[in-house]
Amino acid sequence: MKDSYRQDCPAYLRDFLTYIRVVRNHTEHTEENYFFDLRTFLRYLKIHNGDVPSDTPMSEISIKDVPLEYVENFSLMNAYEFMSFLMDERNNINSSRSRMTSSLRQFYEYLASKAMLIKHNPIEQLEHPKSVQKLPKFLELEQSRKLLSEIDSNNQKRDFCIITLFLNCGMRLSELVGLNVGDYSEEARTLRVFGKGQKERIIYINDACISAINDYLKVRPTSVIDPDALFLSSHANNIKRLSNRRVQRIVEDQLNRAGLGNLGISTHKLRHTAATLMYEYGGVDPMVLKDVLGHKSVATTQIYTHLSDADRKKAAESSPLADFKAPKRSDSDSGEDNEEK
């Protein structure tokens, strides 16, 4: 995490962020997310305690001087008031408030149980906002083929390889960006990736992935800055590992080129696509899919195992009563109910 972020942190927050990286072994990106959430929380505490006018822009509120007493004296009811503030004043969506809840719970657990800086955890019973389960967006099989068949750029082999891996392996953006040349084994037909919390797993790859990687390696530039990185930028004097944002732009550009740019598809939606195609067309068991995607629980994986329209239609038509029709009425049937008056 950039030092500039820490300069405005009170000591107890800096220590928590160090704990997140060193002890919990979270990535720098995760550490930054905790910082952003807790910065908003501490800024709110200054408003809540009257240290700044209520109309002060949040971005102008320093958190460096927020006393630990403000954090310790925060109650469960205060926490729900804060969630209301996020919803009404900050227009935070359900998922954002759920993440904030997780950040607060982790923060208070650290202060009370790990660092022993506060006597008790006042928000131990804080509940997550109820989420609305939505089916993930994904590309259909023919749309996926169209995307792959129309990839073209100044770095065509690299960009084709990137999207091939997304669509075949279901890896996360950070996992793809973090790939090193040494993580690829053609002989074993595997890629080694590091998922959430730097948890290592092995992904088995198919012929399409092997072919795409080998074709890219033939034209892959060399880099003094990041000699091990698999996917590199192509700027003549600044060849380095591709950033998350650059990969996102590559995917956006190729989706637009294929006429698929208006579907709301992102790199993460390509992960949804890979999982969906494996399940629908490959018949991959959810437990196996869980390991492929690097999920802790199969419950997370089940969102990818939604049925296609064709599957639902087939299920409806497979009923043993699907061809049962109403018997013909007799001529004397008037069509009126015969009820006792």
C-alpha positions as a printed NumPy array, in Angstrom:
array([[  0.   ,   0.   ,   0.   ],
       [  1.273,   3.459,  -0.834],
       [  2.904,   5.308,   2.085],
       [  0.726,   8.344,   1.347],
       [ -2.309,   6.354,   2.494],
       [ -0.75 ,   5.633,   5.88 ],
       [  0.293,   9.223,   6.572],
       [ -3.263,  10.211,   7.474],
       [ -3.889,   7.122,   9.632],
       [ -4.01 ,   7.099,  13.425],
       [ -1.572,   4.566,  14.922],
       [ -4.247,   1.958,  15.682],
       [ -5.412,   1.925,  12.052],
       [ -1.851,   1.644,  10.726],
       [ -1.3  ,  -1.323,  13.039],
       [ -4.499,  -2.97 ,  11.821],
       [ -3.481,  -2.58 ,   8.185],
       [ -0.108,  -4.135,   8.99 ],
       [ -1.937,  -7.021,  10.656],
       [ -4.074,  -7.505,   7.535],
       [ -1.004,  -7.786,   5.303],
       [  1.494,  -9.577,   7.543],
       [ -0.645, -11.87 ,   9.693],
       [ -3.75 , -12.404,   7.579],
       [ -1.618, -12.492,   4.416],
       [ -4.042, -10.412,   2.365],
       [ -2.993,  -8.684,  -0.837],
       [ -2.146,  -5.007,  -1.166],
       [ -5.442,  -4.519,  -3.011],
       [ -7.384,  -5.987,  -0.06 ],
       [ -5.442,  -3.809,   2.364],
       [ -6.373,  -0.728,   0.351],
       [-10.054,  -1.714,   0.415],
       [ -9.92 ,  -1.978,   4.214],
       [ -8.261,   1.429,   4.376],
       [-10.879,   3.103,   2.176],
       [-13.761,   1.586,   4.176],
       [-12.28 ,   2.467,   7.562],
       [-11.314,   5.956,   6.436],
       [-14.973,   6.587,   5.624],
       [-15.928,   5.194,   9.037],
       [-13.467,   7.386,  10.939],
       [-14.527,  10.442,   8.971],
       [-18.109,   9.675,   9.97 ],
       [-17.033,   9.444,  13.626],
       [-15.706,  13.012,  13.472],
       [-19.055,  14.189,  12.068],
       [-20.968,  12.073,  14.607],
       [-18.978,  13.542,  17.509],
       [-19.294,  17.135,  16.272],
       [-15.615,  17.654,  15.482],
       [-16.46 ,  19.029,  12.049],
       [-19.615,  20.662,  10.631],
       [-22.086,  18.117,   9.301],
       [-21.896,  19.614,   5.795],
       [-18.109,  19.225,   5.54 ],
       [-17.187,  17.266,   2.388],
       [-16.002,  13.8  ,   3.404],
       [-12.902,  14.12 ,   1.236],
       [-11.717,  17.087,   3.31 ],
       [-11.885,  15.332,   6.689],
       [ -8.559,  14.133,   8.077],
       [ -8.654,  10.968,  10.191],
       [ -5.193,  11.235,  11.72 ],
       [ -6.506,  12.732,  14.96 ],
       [ -9.551,  10.483,  15.51 ],
       [ -9.143,   9.282,  19.117],
       [ -9.497,   5.601,  19.915],
       [-12.199,   6.562,  22.425],
       [-14.531,   7.423,  19.538],
       [-14.099,   3.898,  18.18 ],
       [-14.49 ,   2.225,  21.578],
       [-17.612,   4.202,  22.523],
       [-19.362,   3.36 ,  19.244],
       [-22.449,   1.211,  19.933],
       [-24.347,  -1.348,  17.912],
       [-27.171,   1.171,  17.415],
       [-24.592,   3.722,  16.246],
       [-23.417,   1.146,  13.712],
       [-26.903,   0.809,  12.255],
       [-27.161,   4.602,  12.122],
       [-23.879,   4.611,  10.205],
       [-25.291,   2.064,   7.746],
       [-28.33 ,   4.307,   7.292],
       [-25.971,   7.222,   6.62 ],
       [-24.148,   5.196,   3.963],
       [-27.429,   4.318,   2.281],
       [-29.184,   7.685,   2.482],
       [-26.327,  10.185,   2.307],
       [-23.65 ,   8.279,   0.41 ],
       [-25.991,   6.282,  -1.864],
       [-24.036,   3.102,  -1.135],
       [-25.562,   0.026,  -2.724],
       [-26.256,  -3.141,  -0.77 ],
       [-22.972,  -4.83 ,  -1.707],
       [-20.942,  -1.768,  -0.635],
       [-22.631,  -1.677,   2.751],
       [-22.078,  -5.402,   3.149],
       [-18.363,  -4.934,   2.498],
       [-18.282,  -2.082,   5.007],
       [-19.907,  -4.384,   7.571],
       [-17.194,  -6.973,   6.996],
       [-14.468,  -4.346,   7.32 ],
       [-15.91 ,  -3.033,  10.596],
       [-16.306,  -6.505,  12.062],
       [-12.691,  -7.388,  11.229],
       [-11.459,  -4.049,  12.564],
       [-13.269,  -4.345,  15.886],
       [-12.322,  -7.978,  16.331],
       [ -8.671,  -6.983,  15.923],
       [ -8.94 ,  -4.094,  18.394],
       [-10.748,  -6.173,  21.037],
       [ -9.314,  -9.683,  20.638],
       [ -5.905,  -9.283,  18.995],
       [ -4.431,  -5.918,  19.995],
       [ -6.456,  -5.654,  23.239],
       [ -6.84 ,  -1.911,  22.668],
       [-10.53 ,  -1.813,  23.614],
       [-12.278,  -3.697,  26.413],
       [-15.018,  -5.305,  24.34 ],
       [-16.354,  -5.488,  20.794],
       [-19.518,  -3.319,  20.699],
       [-20.538,  -4.384,  17.183],
       [-20.024,  -8.137,  17.525],
       [-23.703,  -8.688,  16.659],
       [-23.711,  -6.358,  13.64 ],
       [-25.577,  -8.111,  10.838],
       [-24.815,  -7.929,   7.137],
       [-27.441,  -6.226,   4.962],
       [-29.636,  -8.835,   3.379],
       [-28.441,  -9.343,  -0.166],
       [-30.547,  -9.995,  -3.229],
       [-29.156, -12.975,  -5.091],
       [-28.79 , -12.205,  -8.776],
       [-27.805, -14.525, -11.559],
       [-24.384, -13.539, -12.894],
       [-24.022, -12.01 , -16.338],
       [-22.097, -14.124, -18.811],
       [-21.492, -14.675, -22.508],
       [-23.34 , -17.451, -24.292],
       [-21.251, -20.075, -26.071],
       [-21.626, -18.501, -29.523],
       [-20.852, -15.047, -28.125],
       [-17.681, -16.467, -26.549],
       [-16.644, -17.954, -29.877],
       [-17.356, -14.675, -31.607],
       [-15.187, -12.794, -29.101],
       [-12.259, -15.171, -29.588],
       [-12.562, -15.248, -33.365],
       [-12.468, -11.451, -33.747],
       [ -9.592, -10.52 , -31.413],
       [ -7.231,  -8.161, -33.179],
       [ -4.742,  -5.601, -31.886],
       [ -1.095,  -4.638, -32.078],
       [ -0.541,  -7.386, -29.499],
       [ -2.935,  -9.932, -30.954],
       [ -1.241, -13.074, -29.609],
       [ -0.991, -11.63 , -26.105],
       [ -4.576, -10.375, -26.039],
       [ -5.899, -13.631, -27.53 ],
       [ -4.013, -15.564, -24.843],
       [ -5.42 , -13.386, -22.061],
       [ -9.037, -13.817, -23.125],
       [ -8.512, -17.534, -23.845],
       [ -7.342, -18.052, -20.27 ],
       [-10.252, -16.063, -18.855],
       [-12.808, -18.045, -20.848],
       [-11.276, -21.474, -20.29 ],
       [ -9.915, -21.296, -16.753],
       [-12.267, -18.941, -14.925],
       [ -9.394, -17.229, -13.147],
       [ -9.678, -13.92 , -11.374],
       [ -8.193, -10.723, -12.819],
       [ -5.552, -10.53 , -10.08 ],
       [ -4.635, -14.177, -10.677],
       [ -4.052, -13.605, -14.377],
       [ -2.062, -10.402, -13.858],
       [  0.079, -12.136, -11.238],
       [  1.086, -15.042, -13.516],
       [  4.815, -15.592, -14.016],
       [  6.427, -17.526, -16.844],
       [  7.575, -20.097, -14.301],
       [  3.97 , -20.751, -13.265],
       [  3.306, -22.408, -16.636],
       [  4.153, -26.073, -17.231],
       [  3.435, -27.367, -20.705],
       [  4.476, -30.877, -19.698],
       [  2.139, -31.008, -16.708],
       [ -0.502, -28.94 , -18.558],
       [ -0.919, -26.641, -15.57 ],
       [ -0.815, -23.048, -14.375],
       [ -0.019, -22.089, -10.803],
       [ -2.071, -19.129,  -9.578],
       [ -2.373, -17.271,  -6.303],
       [ -5.94 , -16.483,  -5.303],
       [ -7.487, -14.563,  -2.43 ],
       [ -5.211, -14.367,   0.576],
       [ -2.331, -15.485,  -1.673],
       [ -3.684, -19.033,  -1.52 ],
       [ -1.891, -21.124,  -4.126],
       [ -3.732, -23.529,  -6.406],
       [ -3.005, -25.453,  -9.582],
       [ -5.23 , -25.028, -12.65 ],
       [ -5.176, -27.703, -15.324],
       [ -5.333, -26.24 , -18.819],
       [ -6.549, -27.551, -22.163],
       [ -5.076, -27.56 , -25.673],
       [ -6.504, -24.112, -26.485],
       [ -4.724, -22.548, -23.496],
       [ -1.442, -24.349, -24.188],
       [ -1.495, -23.287, -27.831],
       [ -2.32 , -19.664, -26.932],
       [  0.434, -19.473, -24.297],
       [  3.059, -21.036, -26.556],
       [  2.176, -18.706, -29.436],
       [  2.427, -15.696, -27.133],
       [  5.735, -16.797, -25.59 ],
       [  7.3  , -16.756, -29.074],
       [  6.662, -13.003, -29.36 ],
       [  6.721, -12.04 , -25.668],
       [  9.13 ,  -9.108, -25.129],
       [ 11.827,  -9.216, -22.479],
       [ 11.63 ,  -6.947, -19.464],
       [ 14.296,  -5.679, -17.113],
       [ 11.674,  -4.337, -14.715],
       [  9.56 ,  -7.515, -14.474],
       [ 11.571, -10.344, -16.074],
       [  9.369, -13.085, -14.593],
       [  5.954, -11.64 , -15.488],
       [  4.046, -13.633, -18.093],
       [  1.945, -10.8  , -19.494],
       [  3.884,  -7.654, -20.308],
       [  3.145,  -4.226, -21.672],
       [  4.657,  -3.315, -25.004],
       [  5.911,   0.245, -24.492],
       [  9.387,   0.351, -25.997],
       [ 11.232,   1.832, -23.025],
       [  8.945,   0.709, -20.212],
       [  8.202,  -2.983, -20.61 ],
       [  6.65 ,  -4.216, -17.373],
       [  3.919,  -6.441, -16.002],
       [  0.452,  -5.538, -17.24 ],
       [ -1.67 ,  -3.79 , -14.618],
       [ -5.189,  -4.801, -13.656],
       [ -6.587,  -1.722, -15.377],
       [ -4.685,  -2.378, -18.6  ],
       [ -6.062,  -5.914, -18.795],
       [ -9.559,  -4.555, -18.179],
       [ -9.113,  -2.139, -21.088],
       [ -7.861,  -4.927, -23.35 ],
       [-11.004,  -6.924, -22.594],
       [-13.229,  -3.871, -23.076],
       [-11.612,  -3.073, -26.436],
       [-12.014,  -6.613, -27.74 ],
       [-15.616,  -6.864, -26.553],
       [-16.392,  -3.648, -28.429],
       [-14.617,  -4.959, -31.511],
       [-16.783,  -8.105, -31.439],
       [-19.978,  -6.058, -31.01 ],
       [-20.429,  -7.3  , -27.446],
       [-19.568,  -4.09 , -25.628],
       [-23.13 ,  -3.27 , -24.615],
       [-23.752,  -6.413, -22.529],
       [-22.139,  -5.28 , -19.29 ],
       [-19.375,  -7.869, -19.553],
       [-16.144,  -7.341, -17.589],
       [-13.127,  -9.473, -16.764],
       [-15.033, -10.894, -13.814],
       [-18.003, -11.659, -16.054],
       [-15.62 , -13.698, -18.233],
       [-14.947, -15.73 , -15.078],
       [-18.711, -16.223, -14.775],
       [-18.756, -17.263, -18.427],
       [-16.033, -19.873, -17.967],
       [-17.787, -21.371, -14.941],
       [-21.15 , -21.409, -16.678],
       [-19.805, -23.05 , -19.835],
       [-17.941, -25.688, -17.814],
       [-21.131, -26.501, -15.932],
       [-23.603, -26.39 , -18.812],
       [-21.548, -27.96 , -21.591],
       [-18.91 , -29.899, -19.688],
       [-21.164, -31.25 , -16.991],
       [-18.554, -30.327, -14.378],
       [-19.616, -31.277, -10.854],
       [-20.086, -28.242,  -8.549],
       [-17.541, -29.658,  -6.089],
       [-14.943, -29.886,  -8.857],
       [-15.919, -26.431, -10.127],
       [-15.388, -25.101,  -6.599],
       [-11.75 , -26.224,  -6.688],
       [-11.2  , -24.929, -10.226],
       [-12.46 , -21.467,  -9.257],
       [-10.691, -21.391,  -5.914],
       [-13.803, -20.972,  -3.774],
       [-13.751, -21.771,  -0.06 ],
       [-17.311, -23.06 ,  -0.077],
       [-19.451, -24.811,  -2.674],
       [-22.235, -22.401,  -1.678],
       [-20.3  , -19.654,  -3.478],
       [-19.944, -21.862,  -6.548],
       [-23.642, -22.586,  -6.805],
       [-24.368, -19.131,  -8.208],
       [-22.564, -20.253, -11.364],
       [-24.613, -23.413, -11.694],
       [-27.797, -21.67 , -12.792],
       [-29.645, -23.375, -15.63 ],
       [-29.877, -21.993, -19.128],
       [-33.233, -21.346, -20.784],
       [-32.737, -24.501, -22.851],
       [-32.177, -26.55 , -19.674],
       [-35.325, -25.164, -18.076],
       [-37.332, -25.853, -21.218],
       [-35.992, -29.399, -21.349],
       [-36.862, -29.908, -17.67 ],
       [-40.432, -28.742, -18.257],
       [-40.859, -31.027, -21.281],
       [-39.445, -34.034, -19.443],
       [-42.386, -34.255, -17.04 ],
       [-44.266, -37.559, -17.439],
       [-47.466, -35.516, -17.589],
       [-46.198, -33.254, -20.373],
       [-48.517, -34.826, -23.017],
       [-51.592, -35.161, -20.828],
       [-54.513, -33.206, -22.272],
       [-57.931, -32.435, -20.866],
       [-60.63 , -34.966, -21.863],
       [-63.203, -33.83 , -24.355],
       [-66.46 , -32.576, -22.886],
       [-69.732, -34.313, -23.599],
       [-72.279, -32.489, -25.754],
       [-74.441, -31.938, -22.693],
       [-71.703, -30.068, -20.902],
       [-72.897, -26.472, -20.735],
       [-69.677, -25.099, -19.406],
       [-71.467, -23.818, -16.268],
       [-70.661, -24.97 , -12.747],
       [-73.382, -27.104, -11.213],
       [-73.57 , -25.741,  -7.707],
       [-76.328, -26.214,  -5.204],
       [-78.374, -23.092,  -4.845]])
